[in-house]
Amino acid sequence: MRTHAPKPSAAAALALALALALSGTGASQAQACLDKRQIQEAVATGEIMSLDAVLAGAGVDPSADILNVQVCDQGGRLVYVIGVLSADGQAQNLVLSAQ
């Protein structure tokens, strides 16, 4: 008798794929990203917009699940790199201006 491993849900599979994709963005990008404290300070001082403001400005569905957020230097400008899982199960990486 053969047994089969349980299949992961589509949402879990997409989340895993997204996490792997984000982790493979390269060491140089990881070094140029802000940590959580730096992000909070940059928002507080007005250097960058809040995540909510950036998502609203980009028209991202408020019911979408945010899987991962980074703020990174991309060519001299700060951008949000956001992993999003929409209500219909579509995962995507968004790169949105933080300024």
C-alpha positions in Angstrom: 0.0 0.0 0.0 1.3 3.4 -0.9 0.8 6.5 1.2 0.9 10.0 -0.1 2.1 13.1 1.8 -0.7 15.6 2.4 -0.8 18.4 -0.2 -0.3 21.9 1.2 -3.1 24.4 0.7 -2.7 26.7 -2.3 -2.3 29.7 0.0 0.5 28.0 2.0 2.3 26.9 -1.1 2.1 30.5 -2.5 3.3 31.9 0.8 6.2 29.5 0.8 7.1 30.3 -2.9 6.9 34.1 -2.1 9.1 33.7 1.0 11.7 31.8 -1.1 11.6 34.4 -3.8 12.1 37.2 -1.4 15.0 35.4 0.3 16.7 35.0 -3.0 16.9 38.7 -3.8 20.6 38.7 -3.2 23.0 39.7 -0.4 23.6 43.1 -1.7 19.9 44.1 -1.4 19.7 42.6 2.1 22.6 44.7 3.3 20.9 47.9 1.9 17.7 47.3 3.8 16.6 49.1 6.9 15.8 47.2 10.1 12.5 47.7 11.9 13.8 50.4 14.2 15.2 52.4 11.3 11.9 52.0 9.4 10.0 53.4 12.4 12.4 56.3 12.7 12.2 57.1 9.0 8.4 57.2 9.1 8.4 59.3 12.3 10.7 61.9 10.8 8.8 62.0 7.5 11.7 60.6 5.5 9.4 57.8 4.2 5.6 57.4 4.1 3.9 54.8 6.3 3.2 51.4 4.9 -0.6 52.1 5.1 -0.2 55.3 3.1 1.9 53.6 0.4 -0.5 50.7 0.1 -3.5 53.0 -0.1 -1.8 55.1 -2.7 -1.0 52.1 -4.8 -4.6 50.9 -4.6 -3.8 47.6 -2.8 -6.9 45.8 -1.6 -7.1 46.4 2.2 -8.2 42.8 2.7 -4.9 41.5 1.2 -2.6 39.7 3.6 0.8 41.3 4.0 3.4 38.5 4.1 6.7 40.4 4.3 7.8 44.0 4.3 11.2 45.5 3.8 12.4 49.1 3.1 15.5 49.0 0.9 17.7 51.4 -0.9 17.2 50.8 -4.6 19.4 53.0 -6.8 19.6 55.8 -4.2 15.9 55.8 -3.4 14.1 54.0 -0.6 11.4 51.6 -1.7 9.0 49.2 0.1 9.4 45.6 -1.0 6.2 44.0 0.0 5.0 40.4 -0.3 1.2 40.4 -0.7 -1.3 37.5 -0.7 -4.7 38.7 -2.2 -8.1 37.4 -1.1 -8.2 35.2 -4.2 -4.9 33.5 -3.3 -2.6 35.4 -5.7 0.8 36.1 -4.3 3.0 38.9 -5.6 5.9 41.0 -4.8 5.3 44.8 -4.9 8.1 47.4 -5.1 6.7 50.7 -4.2 8.3 54.1 -3.6 8.6 54.9 0.1 9.1 58.6 -0.4 
